[in-house]
């Protein structure tokens, strides 16, 4: 009998030889190329990773995908999935083959046909990069500068190559849009490295380029400098201290320059260091967080960019095109590459999140004479959430919010609390420290611009993953962008956020991956998370409006007026006008009235409890066909674990299933009964019902003549009844043996041998979950 030809046989005997015949050696092929990590799931687990059968590479670039099928399959059987992956990876050519026939699909033209042989690497490369080939080839030929076992993520490679290809094509304004936490600074470093090695510059001379990295905060510039450490001898930071050290002369003897725009911009007392440089001094300017005003015609950064107009301007932003950053896109043009928050979470490179929407019985305020005015004047009949802590402070409400924050986080989970202004950050810090259980004086600290060096020291300690303290930071504007703190578990919103751009930046503080961090929680006291429901959350707006650099829509203002408005709204100007401060009479009891948990769907939208239930019901038919199929999978520890993993991959982790159980049943009900009830309208049972049924069934326990064996099985039943299905996991058996029987030798004596013990453990579960 002839053995069937497997896919592995097909690859080895047919596909590999055909690739080799077209000069695709092993150095140009990456087999089973995994390019995502799999969505993070509860319990430090991961969803399904995406991979390719073959990735064809040449000159440090990804050129094509080969989708392999076994010899007896149709050659294009897996073509559609391969096309989807090619679009995700920005790869133009896909080859589908069964080792006999080869089908070539060109994603650029959206079609393909059968071909006799694979094209050679050089032929394929020149087909893709026909324009400005020489410079692109030079850029591609320079490998990434990596240390140790480090490997760039697929989207980082794409971003670097897209920028360099744009530079090779002579583009002067380039934009990258990548979600917070995806490594924009690493991407910038690799771009700079390749440009330096290639000796590229705008005037095509034989010299290394001069590059300016422009940020808007020292903490961002300093983080970038650390990333550029391999070039520490070639970089300098432009600031007042450096200029003074050089006797008033700006530094010029470097290739990589770092600056915050405030340090080099023109001010009332300083002419502006940037003017000390010739307009053609820099070849490339990288503008970090460029949505924060760099592209606005009257923005704070614009004068600097206009001065250095001959340079290539590369903008970096975490925010897709929105109504409040449309000027950025008008200046730079369409991004050469975008990688969204939703993509990052789906691929497993960013941490998923859930929302806790907290409501209180004082989410609005109507003044009455029995409440005491401590400061200010009552000017309105009704104060809403938008007024709290900006215009109105209610002392007891601040205390309530502080207690609610502590009640909704784990004591040692790193947490950032975003406040209305710096004074509000002080008030909340003080109230949290009144109610905290941890005695350390630095458990909760304020980090704002007013704190200066002390605040930066606290921030550095907070970012250090080896340090537990501080745990909670209260802040206002300072921590909205660029602060890399990987182990943030909670983002707390205590003030409304008008700008979608700013909201997305704030959420990005929690998305960074950290070992053991399955998700982070957004605790929302003001309804700011309603922005998740915006139609343009991960896409362009329906229309475009003129916006000022603070994100305010409306008519264009003069530069001076706009500058004053910005200064008024900046942290340095916040909290200076007199606020209304109210102390409520002693008869008013403030409390949290509702905490609603919402989970984020694959589309990035929060789901209410009802929506969550409806989505789960809609997905369940793909997991099991009928109640008996579900019962069979659930009553076996191995298939039950596989089922839970499958549910997790669909977006329903263990914690979410627990929430589901509480929604429609009670914690005493088994998850099996919850799923069966949802899917097949089965009667809900408690774990006690199931445990009692097994105990009363003499036909099962009476099989075991040794009383120690019966006692052990009853012990497991009681554990299950008390603690849940987790006690029936295969990984729990050894612990149960140690707790009840003693040693494996004792277990063997009770059951005859270990195989019989394992069989009894599995048979017990079939009895627990048997049909009535």
HELIX and SHEET records of a PDB file:
HELIX    1   1 UNK A    7  UNK A   10  1                                   4    
HELIX    2   2 UNK A   11  UNK A   15  3                                   5    
HELIX    3   3 UNK A   16  UNK A   21  1                                   6    
HELIX    4   4 UNK A   26  UNK A   28  5                                   3    
HELIX    5   5 UNK A   79  UNK A   89  1                                  11    
HELIX    6   6 UNK A  121  UNK A  128  1                                   8    
HELIX    7   7 UNK A  133  UNK A  141  1                                   9    
HELIX    8   8 UNK A  154  UNK A  168  1                                  15    
HELIX    9   9 UNK A  184  UNK A  198  1                                  15    
HELIX   10  10 UNK A  218  UNK A  227  1                                  10    
HELIX   11  11 UNK A  229  UNK A  234  5                                   6    
HELIX   12  12 UNK A  240  UNK A  245  1                                   6    
HELIX   13  13 UNK A  261  UNK A  264  1                                   4    
HELIX   14  14 UNK A  273  UNK A  276  5                                   4    
HELIX   15  15 UNK A  290  UNK A  292  5                                   3    
HELIX   16  16 UNK A  302  UNK A  307  1                                   6    
HELIX   17  17 UNK A  323  UNK A  325  5                                   3    
HELIX   18  18 UNK A  326  UNK A  332  1                                   7    
HELIX   19  19 UNK A  341  UNK A  347  1                                   7    
HELIX   20  20 UNK A  395  UNK A  407  1                                  13    
HELIX   21  21 UNK A  422  UNK A  435  1                                  14    
HELIX   22  22 UNK A  449  UNK A  451  5                                   3    
HELIX   23  23 UNK A  452  UNK A  463  1                                  12    
HELIX   24  24 UNK A  500  UNK A  507  1                                   8    
HELIX   25  25 UNK A  508  UNK A  510  5                                   3    
HELIX   26  26 UNK A  528  UNK A  533  5                                   6    
HELIX   27  27 UNK A  559  UNK A  569  1                                  11    
HELIX   28  28 UNK A  571  UNK A  573  5                                   3    
HELIX   29  29 UNK A  609  UNK A  620  1                                  12    
HELIX   30  30 UNK A  627  UNK A  634  1                                   8    
HELIX   31  31 UNK A  637  UNK A  649  1                                  13    
HELIX   32  32 UNK A  654  UNK A  664  1                                  11    
HELIX   33  33 UNK A  671  UNK A  680  1                                  10    
HELIX   34  34 UNK A  687  UNK A  695  1                                   9    
HELIX   35  35 UNK A  698  UNK A  701  1                                   4    
HELIX   36  36 UNK A  707  UNK A  723  1                                  17    
HELIX   37  37 UNK A  725  UNK A  728  5                                   4    
HELIX   38  38 UNK A  730  UNK A  732  5                                   3    
HELIX   39  39 UNK A  733  UNK A  740  1                                   8    
HELIX   40  40 UNK A  744  UNK A  751  1                                   8    
HELIX   41  41 UNK A  754  UNK A  768  1                                  15    
SHEET    1   A 6 UNK A  29  UNK A  34  0                                        
SHEET    2   A 6 UNK A  51  UNK A  58 -1                                        
SHEET    3   A 6 UNK A  61  UNK A  68 -1                                        
SHEET    4   A 6 UNK A  93  UNK A  97  1                                        
SHEET    5   A 6 UNK A 102  UNK A 106 -1                                        
SHEET    6   A 6 UNK A 111  UNK A 115 -1                                        
SHEET    1   B 2 UNK A  40  UNK A  41  0                                        
SHEET    2   B 2 UNK A  45  UNK A  46 -1                                        
SHEET    1   C 7 UNK A 235  UNK A 237  0                                        
SHEET    2   C 7 UNK A 256  UNK A 260  1                                        
SHEET    3   C 7 UNK A 211  UNK A 215  1                                        
SHEET    4   C 7 UNK A 284  UNK A 287  1                                        
SHEET    5   C 7 UNK A 312  UNK A 317  1                                        
SHEET    6   C 7 UNK A 173  UNK A 178  1                                        
SHEET    7   C 7 UNK A 337  UNK A 339  1                                        
SHEET    1   D 8 UNK A 444  UNK A 446  0                                        
SHEET    2   D 8 UNK A 472  UNK A 475  1                                        
SHEET    3   D 8 UNK A 414  UNK A 418  1                                        
SHEET    4   D 8 UNK A 488  UNK A 493  1                                        
SHEET    5   D 8 UNK A 519  UNK A 524  1                                        
SHEET    6   D 8 UNK A 352  UNK A 360  1                                        
SHEET    7   D 8 UNK A 592  UNK A 600 -1                                        
SHEET    8   D 8 UNK A 606  UNK A 607 -1                                        
SHEET    1   E 2 UNK A 365  UNK A 366  0                                        
SHEET    2   E 2 UNK A 382  UNK A 383 -1                                        
SHEET    1   F 3 UNK A 372  UNK A 375  0                                        
SHEET    2   F 3 UNK A 580  UNK A 583 -1                                        
SHEET    3   F 3 UNK A 392  UNK A 394  1                                        
END                                                                             
